[in-house]
Amino acid sequence: AVFAIRLAWSSRTWPLIHDAPLMHYIAWRIQHGAVPYRDVFDMNAPGPYLIHLLLLGTLGGGDLAWRIFDLGWLALTCWLLALYAWPVGAGPAAVAAALVAVYHLAGGVWLAGQRDFLLCAFLIGGAQ
């Protein structure tokens, strides 16, 4: 857990790169009246647009907003995983959550806010 916290702290300056800026752009276009798949071409499902619209409307579109969102989503995912593993024991629940956090953060800026990572919280929540 200490290693995961150190990784999270060192990630606070990660920039907005990879797929996230594309999703931000499409969400921004939607905010300004564009219709996905008609006015803006993209092959993604509409779920990520909703998340990015929410983020742009609340925290903004900058790097820090994205880090706050990504780390918050990671905390939510780890919490849900710990709840899921809790019947096995507190130790395994803590280890599972810490391993997911370390895996996500050790992957570097490229894994920040990826759609498959965002989906994990919904999958774990659905498995409850």
Beta strands, then each sheet from edge to edge (+ up, - down):
end
